[in-house]
Amino acid sequence: MPFWLLAAAAALLAALWLVRPLISARAPAPPRAEHDLQVFRDQLRSLDRDVERGVLTEGEAAGARAEISRRLLAADAEARAAASAAPAPRGHSRALALGLVLLSLGGGAGLYAVIGEPGRPDLPLAQRAEERRLVETPRPSQEEAERFAAARDQAEADGALPAPEPTAETAELRDLVARLRRIVAERPEDVRGRRLLAGSLLRLGEAREARQVQEEVIAILGEAATAEDLSQLGEAMILAAGGYVSPEAESRLARALQLDPSEPVARYYAGLALAQNGQPGMALNLWRALLAESPEDAPWVPALRAQIPELERAAGAPRPLPGPGRDDIAAAEEMDAASRAEMIEGMVARLEGRLAEEGGGPDEWARLIRAYGVLGRPEDATRIWADARRAFADAPDALAFLRGAAEEAGADLSAHPNAAAPPALGPVRREDAE
């Protein structure tokens, strides 16, 4: 609301400044011809004085007097024409001024509604400068990014505590890597061994060596390299660069998707590349589709669920509301009252659980509050309202929207967001929940 008030005030001041001449009560300035008439008359009187003093002869003054008189007549005709033009009626001027003000305000609001993003947060000056720097600076290469990542890792290692003792699984994996290194060194064309070695190195966090081994796989296979081979190379390159998607890694991912548009690892990292290159909307569409098509136990699903909410905020896109599908509605129509109530309870519980794990937007919180109102559980609606007040303490517009939902649900609006009884809803780490 403060933004809209400030924007309306600024637009109104600008419009009033533009129409100031139409509503001003000052008398109109005299035309230029009036000034010229006075100048020419003074020149004629000056000629007469020069003749009387003997500075000019009558013959010399006659030519000058004729020229000045000609100009005097022309200025007089111009002054008469200007005087014949009557000023516009004041009522018409004010009506025109009002129309221009309304056009400025309405046009500005309409233009912002088309190209603006009211839900996006303010962009700090430091972030604007950083985005401008990224746009103006060429993207670092894979080699530069790896060099920077290696220096950063070394700096962190120098100030870190001693590394913990390796687990039995880690020790076994390191033994496997050592054996695979010996095997592939003796077998220059062993693709399978190199694939296993690259995957094992990635699991150990040795991404730079994994990239080198996977590049050997691609070199051996040539045109026979699969989409999975290329996506694994792209993944190793990204991890070796500290999470940065270099132009070289992006080209490997693009090639993988050309061979197999459904390759999930390539799709995940292609979305990451889009997000890093300032295209959060396209990345969001790609990741949402990947999440919808992936099984729950897919290794990239947790990363998608953790990053999509932040990407939604960056893109200014609304989150899709969870709700019953067509199959749910058809099944509910065939249920008795008790079964239907149980199904609704389950949907509400799933929504609350998802908000507890991942968080959500005001629309989802409002839906949960209203759902408890429909179920006749105002105490639960009050609990969620208290948590919503805490989650959106810095968003007055969202709080006003949620207050309306709480009123509809019969919640106690005086519930304090810091009350100790109900547990807080918000993003939690999965290991904490377990």
C-alpha positions in Angstrom: 0.0 0.0 0.0 2.8 2.6 0.7 4.2 1.9 -2.7 0.9 2.7 -4.4 0.4 5.9 -2.4 3.8 7.1 -3.3 3.4 6.2 -6.9 0.0 7.9 -7.1 1.4 11.1 -5.4 4.4 11.2 -7.8 2.2 10.7 -10.8 -0.3 13.4 -9.6 2.5 16.0 -9.1 3.9 15.3 -12.5 0.5 15.7 -14.1 -0.2 18.9 -12.3 3.1 20.4 -13.4 2.3 19.5 -17.0 -1.2 21.2 -16.9 0.0 24.2 -14.9 -0.3 26.7 -17.8 -3.9 25.6 -18.3 -5.0 26.3 -14.8 -2.8 29.3 -14.0 -4.7 32.5 -13.1 -1.9 34.8 -14.4 -2.6 37.3 -17.1 -1.3 36.3 -20.5 2.0 37.9 -21.5 1.8 40.7 -24.1 2.6 39.7 -27.7 6.1 40.4 -29.0 4.6 42.8 -31.6 3.6 45.2 -28.8 7.3 45.5 -27.8 8.4 46.0 -31.4 5.9 48.9 -31.9 7.4 50.7 -28.9 10.9 50.2 -30.2 10.1 51.5 -33.7 8.4 54.6 -32.3 11.4 55.4 -30.1 13.6 55.1 -33.2 11.5 57.6 -35.1 11.7 60.1 -32.2 15.4 59.6 -32.1 15.8 60.4 -35.8 13.8 63.6 -35.3 16.2 64.6 -32.4 19.3 63.9 -34.6 17.9 66.1 -37.4 17.2 69.0 -34.9 20.8 68.7 -33.5 22.3 68.7 -37.0 23.7 65.2 -36.7 21.8 64.1 -39.7 20.5 66.0 -42.7 16.9 65.8 -43.7 17.8 63.8 -46.8 19.8 61.2 -44.7 17.0 60.8 -42.2 14.3 60.4 -44.9 15.6 57.0 -46.0 15.9 55.7 -42.4 12.5 57.1 -41.5 10.9 55.2 -44.5 12.5 51.9 -43.4 11.5 52.3 -39.8 7.9 53.3 -40.8 7.6 50.2 -43.0 8.7 48.0 -40.0 6.3 49.9 -37.7 3.3 49.2 -40.0 4.2 45.5 -40.2 4.5 45.2 -36.4 1.2 47.0 -36.0 -0.5 44.5 -38.3 1.0 41.6 -36.3 -0.2 43.2 -33.0 -3.8 43.6 -34.4 -3.9 39.9 -35.5 -2.7 38.7 -32.1 -5.2 40.9 -30.3 -8.1 39.4 -32.4 -7.4 35.9 -31.1 -9.5 35.5 -28.0 -8.2 33.4 -25.1 -9.8 30.0 -24.5 -12.6 29.9 -22.1 -11.4 29.1 -18.5 -13.9 26.3 -18.1 -12.6 24.5 -21.3 -9.0 24.9 -20.1 -9.8 23.4 -16.7 -11.7 20.5 -18.3 -8.7 19.8 -20.6 -6.4 19.9 -17.6 -8.6 17.5 -15.7 -8.6 15.1 -18.7 -4.8 15.2 -19.0 -4.4 14.5 -15.2 -6.8 11.5 -15.4 -5.1 10.3 -18.6 -1.7 10.5 -17.0 -2.8 8.6 -13.8 -4.8 6.0 -15.7 -2.2 5.5 -18.4 0.5 5.1 -15.9 -1.5 2.6 -13.8 -2.5 0.6 -16.9 1.1 0.5 -18.2 2.4 -0.8 -14.9 -0.4 -3.4 -14.8 0.9 -4.7 -18.2 4.6 -4.6 -17.7 5.0 -4.2 -13.9 5.4 -6.9 -11.2 3.7 -5.7 -8.0 4.6 -8.8 -6.0 8.4 -8.5 -6.5 10.4 -7.2 -3.6 12.6 -4.2 -3.7 16.0 -4.7 -5.4 18.8 -3.3 -3.2 21.4 -1.1 -5.0 24.1 -3.6 -4.2 22.2 -6.3 -6.0 21.5 -4.1 -9.0 25.2 -3.3 -9.3 26.0 -7.0 -9.1 23.5 -7.9 -11.8 24.8 -5.1 -14.0 28.3 -6.3 -13.5 27.3 -9.9 -14.4 25.6 -8.6 -17.6 28.6 -6.5 -18.6 31.3 -9.0 -17.7 31.8 -12.0 -20.0 30.9 -15.3 -18.3 33.9 -17.1 -16.8 35.1 -20.2 -18.6 35.2 -23.6 -17.1 38.9 -23.4 -16.4 38.6 -20.0 -14.7 35.7 -21.2 -12.6 37.5 -24.4 -11.5 40.6 -22.3 -10.6 38.5 -20.0 -8.5 36.7 -22.9 -6.8 40.0 -24.7 -6.1 41.4 -21.5 -4.4 38.3 -21.1 -2.4 38.4 -24.7 -1.2 42.0 -24.3 -0.3 41.3 -21.2 1.7 38.5 -22.9 3.6 40.6 -26.0 4.2 43.4 -23.8 5.7 41.1 -22.4 8.3 39.1 -25.5 9.0 39.3 -28.0 11.8 41.0 -31.4 11.2 38.9 -33.6 8.9 36.8 -36.3 10.7 37.8 -39.9 10.5 36.4 -41.5 7.3 33.5 -43.9 7.8 33.6 -47.5 6.7 31.6 -46.7 3.6 33.9 -43.9 2.6 37.0 -46.0 3.2 35.5 -48.8 1.1 34.7 -46.3 -1.7 38.2 -45.0 -1.7 39.6 -48.5 -2.0 37.3 -49.0 -5.0 38.5 -45.8 -6.6 42.1 -46.8 -6.1 41.4 -50.2 -7.8 39.5 -48.5 -10.7 42.4 -46.1 -11.2 44.8 -49.0 -11.7 42.4 -50.8 -14.0 41.7 -47.9 -16.3 45.3 -47.0 -16.5 46.0 -50.5 -17.9 42.9 -50.4 -20.3 42.9 -47.2 -22.4 39.5 -48.1 -24.1 37.7 -49.3 -20.9 34.5 -47.1 -21.0 32.6 -49.0 -18.3 35.5 -48.7 -15.9 35.8 -45.0 -16.5 32.1 -44.5 -16.0 32.3 -46.3 -12.6 35.4 -44.3 -11.7 33.8 -41.0 -12.6 30.6 -41.8 -10.6 32.6 -42.9 -7.5 34.8 -39.8 -7.6 31.7 -37.6 -7.7 30.4 -39.5 -4.6 33.7 -38.7 -2.8 33.5 -35.1 -3.8 36.4 -35.3 -6.2 34.6 -33.4 -8.9 37.6 -32.1 -10.8 39.1 -35.6 -11.3 35.6 -36.9 -12.1 35.3 -34.4 -14.9 38.7 -35.4 -16.4 37.7 -39.1 -16.3 34.3 -38.5 -17.8 35.9 -36.4 -20.6 37.9 -39.5 -21.4 34.7 -41.5 -21.7 33.3 -38.9 -24.2 36.5 -38.9 -26.1 36.5 -42.7 -26.4 32.9 -43.0 -27.5 32.9 -40.0 -29.8 29.5 -39.8 -31.6 28.3 -42.9 -29.7 28.3 -41.0 -26.4 24.8 -41.1 -24.8 22.7 -38.3 -23.3 23.5 -39.8 -19.8 27.3 -39.7 -20.5 27.0 -36.0 -21.6 24.8 -35.1 -18.6 27.2 -36.7 -16.2 30.0 -34.8 -17.7 28.0 -31.6 -17.4 27.3 -32.4 -13.7 31.0 -33.1 -13.0 31.9 -29.8 -14.6 29.3 -27.8 -12.6 30.4 -29.5 -9.3 34.0 -28.9 -10.1 33.2 -25.2 -10.7 31.6 -24.9 -7.3 28.0 -25.0 -8.6 28.6 -22.5 -11.5 27.3 -23.5 -14.9 30.0 -22.5 -17.4 29.4 -22.0 -21.1 31.3 -25.3 -21.7 29.1 -27.2 -19.3 26.0 -25.6 -20.8 26.9 -26.8 -24.2 27.3 -30.4 -22.9 23.9 -30.2 -21.3 22.4 -28.9 -24.5 23.9 -31.8 -26.5 22.5 -34.3 -24.0 19.0 -32.8 -24.3 19.3 -32.9 -28.1 19.9 -36.7 -27.8 17.3 -37.2 -25.2 14.9 -34.3 -24.2 13.7 -36.4 -21.2 17.2 -36.9 -19.6 16.4 -35.8 -16.0 19.9 -34.8 -14.8 20.4 -32.6 -17.9 17.0 -31.0 -17.4 17.8 -30.2 -13.7 21.1 -28.6 -14.5 19.7 -26.8 -17.6 17.2 -25.2 -15.2 20.1 -24.2 -13.0 21.8 -22.6 -16.0 18.7 -20.6 -16.8 18.3 -19.4 -13.2 22.0 -18.3 -13.1 21.6 -16.4 -16.4 18.7 -14.3 -15.2 15.8 -16.3 -16.7 14.0 -17.6 -13.5 10.7 -17.9 -15.3 12.0 -20.4 -17.9 13.9 -22.3 -15.2 10.8 -22.5 -13.1 8.7 -24.0 -15.9 11.5 -26.5 -16.6 11.8 -27.6 -13.0 8.1 -27.8 -12.3 7.7 -30.1 -15.3 10.6 -32.2 -14.1 9.3 -32.4 -10.5 5.8 -33.5 -11.8 7.3 -36.3 -13.9 9.8 -37.6 -11.4 9.3 -40.4 -8.9 9.4 -39.4 -5.2 12.7 -41.3 -4.6 14.6 -39.6 -7.5 17.8 -38.1 -6.2 17.1 -34.7 -7.7 13.6 -34.3 -6.2 14.8 -33.0 -2.8 17.0 -30.4 -4.5 14.0 -29.3 -6.7 11.7 -29.0 -3.7 14.2 -26.9 -1.8 15.0 -24.5 -4.7 11.7 -24.0 -6.4 10.2 -21.7 -3.7 13.2 -19.3 -4.0 12.9 -19.5 -7.8 9.2 -18.6 -7.6 10.0 -15.5 -5.5 12.7 -14.5 -8.1 10.3 -15.0 -11.0 7.4 -13.3 -9.2 5.2 -16.3 -10.1 2.4 -17.5 -8.0 2.7 -21.0 -6.6 0.2 -23.5 -7.9 -2.4 -24.2 -5.2 -2.6 -27.8 -4.1 -6.1 -29.2 -4.5 -8.2 -32.1 -5.6 -7.8 -33.4 -9.2 -10.6 -34.7 -11.4 -10.1 -38.2 -10.1 -10.4 -37.0 -6.5 -13.6 -35.1 -7.3 -15.1 -38.1 -9.0 -14.2 -40.4 -6.1 -15.6 -37.9 -3.6 -19.0 -37.9 -5.3 -19.4 -41.6 -4.8 -18.4 -41.5 -1.1 -20.7 -41.4 1.9 -20.5 -38.4 4.3 -18.0 -40.0 6.7 -15.6 -41.1 3.9 -15.8 -37.7 2.2 -15.0 -35.9 5.5 -12.0 -38.3 6.0 -10.7 -37.5 2.5 -11.0 -33.7 3.2 -9.2 -34.1 6.5 -6.4 -36.0 4.7 -6.1 -33.2 2.1 -5.9 -30.5 4.7 -3.3 -32.5 6.7 -1.2 -32.9 3.5 -1.4 -29.1 2.9 -0.4 -28.3 6.4 2.5 -30.8 6.2 3.8 -29.4 3.0 3.7 -25.9 4.4 5.6 -27.2 7.5 8.3 -28.6 5.3 8.5 -26.1 2.4 6.7 -23.0 3.4 4.3 -21.3 1.0 2.7 -18.1 -0.2 -0.2 -16.2 1.4 -2.7 -17.9 -0.9 -1.8 -21.3 0.5 -1.9 -20.2 4.1 -5.2 -18.6 3.6 -6.6 -21.8 2.0 -5.4 -23.8 5.0 -7.0 -21.3 7.4 -10.3 -21.4 5.5 -10.2 -25.2 5.3 -10.1 -25.4 9.1 -13.0 -23.0 9.3 -15.1 -25.2 7.0 -14.2 -28.2 9.1 -15.5 -26.4 12.2 -12.1 -26.3 13.9 -11.6 -22.6 14.7 -8.9 -23.5 17.2 -6.8 -24.9 14.4 -7.6 -21.9 12.2 -6.4 -19.7 15.1 -3.2 -21.7 15.4 -2.4 -21.3 11.7 -3.3 -17.6 11.8 -0.8 -17.1 14.6 1.9 -18.8 12.6 0.9 -16.9 9.5 1.4 -13.6 11.4 4.9 -14.7 12.3 5.7 -15.9 8.7 4.5 -12.6 7.1 5.4 -10.1 9.8 7.2 -8.0 7.2 4.5 -8.1 4.6 1.5 -5.9 5.6 -0.4 -6.6 2.4 -0.2 -10.4 2.9 -1.2 -10.0 6.5 -4.3 -8.0 5.6 -5.2 -10.8 3.1 -4.7 -13.5 5.7 -6.7 -11.6 8.3 -9.7 -11.7 6.0 -9.3 -15.4 5.7 -9.0 -15.8 9.5 -12.1 -13.8 10.1 -14.1 -16.0 7.6 -12.8 -19.1 9.5 -13.9 -17.8 12.9 -10.3 -17.6 14.2 -9.3 -15.7 17.3 -7.6 -12.7 15.7 -5.9 -11.7 18.9 -3.8 -14.8 19.0 -0.2 -13.7 19.4 2.3 -15.0 16.9 4.9 -15.8 19.6 2.6 -17.9 21.7 4.5 -21.0 22.9 1.6 -23.6 22.7 1.3 -24.2 18.9 4.3 -25.3 16.9 5.6 -22.8 14.3 5.0 -23.6 10.7 7.8 -22.8 8.2 10.6 -24.4 6.3 12.4 -27.1 8.3 15.3 -29.4 7.3 14.1 -32.9 6.6 16.6 -34.4 9.0 15.2 -32.2 11.8 11.7 -33.4 11.1 12.8 -37.0 11.3 
